[in-house]
Amino acid sequence: MNTDKRILNALIQANTISQDRKLKFEDKMQAVLLEIINCMGTQKGSIMVTKGRKSLEVAAATNPHIIGMKQTLDTDSPSSWVVKNKMPLYIDSSQNSELSQKFNHYKGDAFMVAPVLSSNKVIAVLSVTEKVGSDSFSLNDQELFLNLAGHIISALENDRLNQALKKNRRTLQEKNRQLKKLEQSKTELFNMLVHDLKTPIAEIVANHDILSYTVSEENKEYVVAAQTGCDNLFRMISDLLDIARLKDGTIKLVYEKIDAKELVKDALSRLPGIAQQKSMQLLESYPDIAAEVILEADRTLILRVMQNLLINAISYSSDGDSIIAGLTLPEEGKISFFVEDNGPGVPPELQTKIFEKFVQVNGQVIERKGSVGLGLSFCKIAAEAHGGNIHVESDGTTGSRFIVTLPINTK
């Protein structure tokens, strides 16, 4: 059999071994070494892999007792010489060279040692000795040996790298699991702290309410301002809790039949104090809606959505402006709640970002009076939990119209 066919057969066998997922890397190395020895017609051989920069380790050998043994590169051996010089070494009994004398412990036995290079770095050393039938290797034998060293061991090195990647992947997965656990702990602690804040704030609100009936008229505006601040703070805490609960699914929507117009009226009726502080009018509008409109939704959540939109509109509007809230029927099976103001408008580049929690643009938190951007984020998540959506219409300079579109029926 000529050299090309011998190489081809050896590569086919080595590839078959490499693809065998049942074999461990060490078993594959041993099987490939035996294939090389059979192809080369020798009785002995070994594969040593580099370990760091200073040593080699026997990964496969015809002598099983030496597998796992290590050899430092400062040892005066053929394998160390090959690693240092990045060159193959061939010696037989006919030579009387400096190298043959240097490694005279091989005298009488021809041997070949070849480096396996990857990116000009020696990753392994392949050696064979005790040629059957003769004490030398022909030029064809040497060519075959170098080809096998360059192809077969490199393929197995790739297999070892794949194993290392799998190990790294498992390590990353474990770290991700730990990070998720830590994040969950942080979230639980955060939610617990926010939840505990509701009790003292509720007390402050209640006491301010009592105080509003006893305080003198000249000081009443301060109490009203304090009540408004507490209401805003309480609403922000509720938004924080409900955003987290809606995202992780711990809030179950309680669907009920709702009179859409009555819900708008209810939202408007809860904000007269805030509107009066800025001498504003809160108006209703139901274009193209003559009859009663009933939808199925979680009334508490949708009511808070409308309140948040109204407070947002009041915050952005000037004293004496009017705020309009109402309904439209954009298409069959859907209903849209809207809140419209005459404020400064929302620039086009911010019309989607304003619904993100703690949104930042150009390194600056978007300004909201009495808010940190939680209200609109809550509105978005609550609308999406109902299978709907929210968007804003604005020319970017004058006025905004926030629209929440929901399915009328849950089925």
N, C-alpha and C positions, 0 to 999 in steps of 0.2 A: 504494500500500500504506500503511495507516495505521500510526501510531507503535507500537501494541501488537504488530502482526504483524512489524514490522521488528525490534523488540526480541526477540521470540520466536525469529525465524529466526536472528538474530545469536547469541543464547544457545545455541541448538541447535548451531550450527556451532562455537562456542567450546567447548562441552562435549565435542563429538566430538574436537576438537583436544586438549583437556586429557586425555582418556582414552587417547590414542594413546601407548602405552608405547615405541614405537620412536623417538619424537621426544625430543630433549633439551629441557631447560627453555628455553634460549635460542631454539630453533627454534619451540617452542610460542608464546612471546611474539611472535615475528615473524609467525607465522601468524595469531594473534589480532588483532594490530595491523592487518594487511591486511584482515581481516574487518570491523573497526571502520571503517576508512577507506572500504571499499566500502559499508557500511551508512550512513555519514554523507554519502557523496557528495563526499568531499574528495580532493585529490591528495597531500597530505603529512600526516605525523603521526609521533609518537614516543611511546615509553614509557620513562620514567626511574624507576629504583628508588632508594630512599634507601640510603645506605651510612653507617652510624653516625649521628651527629648533625650532621655538618658538610658532607656532600656528597651529590650525586646522580650516578648513572651511567646512561648511555643503554643500555638493554637491548634495545630494538628501534626501528627507524626506517626510513622509506622511503628515506633516504639512508644506504646501508650504511657509508659512510666515517666516520660519527660514532658508530657502535655501539662501546661500550666507553669513550667519552670521559667524563670526569668534570667536574663543575661544583660549585664550593663554594657553600654556601648564603648566603655574604655577597656573592655576585654580584648585581648589579642586573638581574634577569631575571624574566620572567613565572613560570617554574617555581619560582624561589626565593620569590617573593611568595606563590604558592599554598601552598607548604609552611609558610611562616611564619604565614600567616593562616588556614590550613586552610579555605579558601574557593575556589570555582571562579572563574575569570576569563574574561570574554567581552568582546572588543573587535572593532568593525568600523569601516569607513571613515567611517561617518556620525557617529561619536562625536567629541566635542571635549572629552573629560573629562581630568582630571588623569592618569588611568592611561593613556589613549591617547597623551597627550603624552609620558608617562614612557617608554613602550615604542614610540616613534615609528619604530623600525626595522621594525615590522610594518605601517606605514602603507600603506593601499591593499589590504591582505589581511586579511580577517576571520579571527580565530583564537579557539579555545577551549582553556582549560587547566583540568583538574579534578584535585583531590587524591583519592587512594584511601585511605580511612581504615580502620584496624583498631584497635579499642579506643581511639579518639580520637587515634590516632597515624598520621601520614602515612607510608604504606609505599611509595607510588609516585605518579607524576604522569603523566597522559595528556593529550596535546595533539594537536589537528588544525587544519589551516589549508588555504587555497586551495580554498574551496568551489567546486565545478563549477557554472557557469551563473549564479552571483551572488556578490556580495561581502559576504554576510551570512548568518547562521544564524537561522532562525525560532525561535519559542518551542518548537515541537514538536521542532525539531532539538536545541535546548538540553536539553529534557527527555530526549530519547533518549540524548544524549551522557552526561548524568549517570547515567542508568540503566545504560548500558553500563560506565561507569567503576566504578560500585558493585558490579556483579555479575561481569563477566568478569574484571577484573584481580584481584579478590579470590579468585576460583577458582584463578587461576594462582599467586597468592601462596601458597595452600594447597599447591599442587603443589611450590612451592619449599621450603616448610616440610617437606613429606614427604621431599624430597631431603636436606634438612639432617638429618632424623631418621634416614634411612638411613645417612648419613655418621657420625652419632653412634653408631648401632648398630654399625657396622663398627669404630669406635674402641673401643667397649666390648668387642666380641668380641676385638679384639687385646689389650686390657689383660687380659681374662679368660684369654686364652691364655698371656700372660706370667706371670700369677699362678699358673696351674696348673703352668707349668714351674718357677717358683720353689718352689711347694709340693712338687713332685716331687723337686726337688734337696734341699730340707730333709728330706723323708722318707727319701731315700736316705742322706743324711749321718747322720741319726738312727739308722737301722737299722744302718749300718756301725759307728757308735760303740758301740751296744748289743751288736752281735755281737762286737766286739773285747773287750768287758768279760768275756765268758764265759771266755776263756782264763785271765786271772789269777785269777778267782774259782774256776775248776776247780782251779788249783794250790793255793789256800788250803784248799779242801775236802779235797783229797788229803793235804796236810800235817797238817791237823787230824785226819784219820783215823789217820795214823801216830802222831801225838802222843798220841792217846787210849789207845794200848797201852803207852806209856812213862811217862805222867804219874802222879804219886802219887794215891792214892784221894781225899785231901782236896782236891786241885785238879781232879779229874776233872769236877766239875760245871761248871767254867768252860769247859773244852774242849767239853763237850757243848753248852753254851749257844752257844759260838762256832760249832760245827758247825750247830746249828739256824738261827742267823742267816744263815750262808753259804748253807745250803740254801734258805732263804726268798728270799734275794737272787737266787740262781741261778734259782729258779722264776719270780720276777718278771721277770727279763730274758728268759727263755724265753717268758713270756706276752706281753711287749711285741713280740717278734719275730714270734711266731706270729699275734697279732692282726692285725698289719700284713699278713702274708703271706696269711692267710685272706681278708682284705678285698680284697686286689688279685688274688687267685687264683693266686699263685705257689706255694702249697702244694697239691699234688695228693694227695687222699685215697687211701690205700692200703687198699682193702677186703680183709678176710679174714674167715673164719668164726671166731666167738669164742664160747666158752662163757661166758655172761653171769655165772653164779655164780662161776666161776674168776676173772673179771675183778674182781669185788667183793672176793674173798678176796685177790687180788694187791694191790689198792689199800690194803686194811687192813694187810697185812703190811709195807708200806713206811713206816708211821708209828708204830711202837710207841714209839720214843724220844721223840717229841713228846708222845704221850699219857702216857707214864710221868712226864714232868716235872710233869704236873698230876694224877697219880694217877687217870687216866681209864680207863674200859673201852671198848673198841671191839667192838661186837656186830654180828652178822649177822641178817637177817630176810628170809625168802622166803615171805610169805603167799600161799597158793593156788597155789604153784609146787611141784609134786611131782617132775616130770621135768626132764631137762636142757633148757635153752633156748639155742639157737644163733642168733646174729644176725650180720649182715654189717655191718662197720664198720671204721674205722681204729682199730686197737687202741691205738696209742700216744696218740692224741688223747683217746679216751674214758677211758683209764686216767688221764690227767692231769686230765680233768674231774672224775672221782671223787676224786682226790687233793686238788684245789683245794676241792671241797665239804667234804671231811673236815677239811682244815686250817681252813677258814672256821668250821666247827662247833666245832672245838677252841678256836679263838681266842675265840669268843663264850661258851663254856661255862665254868662254875665248876669249881674243883678237885673231883675226886671224882665228877663227873657221868659219865653214859654217853652214848656216841654210837652210833647205830644206822644201819647201811648195808644196803641190800638191793634187792630187785626186786619188781615187780608186773607183771601183764599187764592193762592198763586196757581194751584192746579188741583185737579180732582184727587181727593183723598189726603190732602195736605192743608195745613193751616200755618200762617206766619204771624207771630207776635212781633211788633216793632216799637222802638222808642226813638224819637227824633228830636234833635236839639239844634240850636243855632250857634254852637260853639265854634272853636277854631278849625274844626275838621281834622281828619286823619290822613296824613300823606300816603300816597299809594304804596310806598315801600314799607310802610308799617301796618298795612291793613290786614295782614295775616299774623304778624309778629305780636300784635297787641293782645292776642288770645293765649300767649304762652306765659307760664308762671315765671315771675321775676325776670321778665324779658329785659335784655340789654341791647342797646343799639349804639354803635360807636363807643363802646365802653361805658355808656351812661345809662342808668336805669330810667326808663320812660317816666316822665313826671306824671303823678296822679295825686291830686290833693286828697289826703286822708287815706291813701291806699298804697299797696306795694304791687299792684297788678294781679291780685288774687281773684277779684270779682269777675273779670272777664274770662279768666282761666276756668273758674268754676262754671260759668255759663256754657262754655264750650264743652266741657266734660259732661255736664248734666244733659245738654242737648244731644250729644252723641250717644249717651246711655239710653236715650229714648228712640234712637234710630234717626235722629235729625241732625241739624247743623246750624251754625251761626256764622254770619258775615256782616261786614259793614259797607255801606255805600256812602261815599264822600268824595267831593272834588279836591279834598286836601287843603282847602282854605276856609270854607264857610259851611258849617253844619255837618252833622253826621246822622245816619239812620242805621241803627243796629237792628238786624232782622234774625229772629230765631224761627226756623221752619221745622215743624214736627208732623209725623203722620197722625191723622185724626183717629184712626183705629189701630190697636196693637196687633190685630191679626192680618 
